[in-house]
Amino acid sequence: MIMISVIITAWKEPESVKKAISVLKKQLTMKHEILVFCPDKETAVAAESVGAQALDALGGREFKKGKGKPAAL
């Protein structure tokens, strides 16, 4: 079975990420995963609240301050 992986990078954009994921999930009809790479805890919490998996810039769950969006890319 085919699975779609969606990757979103963000930094201090909890409301935008939450809205984008909610809209995206309504449009995806096949099996999928949504990964949000973000160095801040606020965006991670928002992403997980709508069913995405939040990871820090290195693919872990450290969420260190001061790294910014470039670290998520």
JOTASUL-V524484 format. One record per helix or strand. SS is the DSSP state (@ for helix, = for strand). FROM is the first residue (numbers start at 1). TO is the last residue. Records with the same first field share a line. If there is no record, write none. Layout:
BEGIN
SS = FROM-TO  FROM-TO
END
This chain:
BEGIN
= = 4-10  32-38  53-55
@ = 14-27  41-49  68-72
END
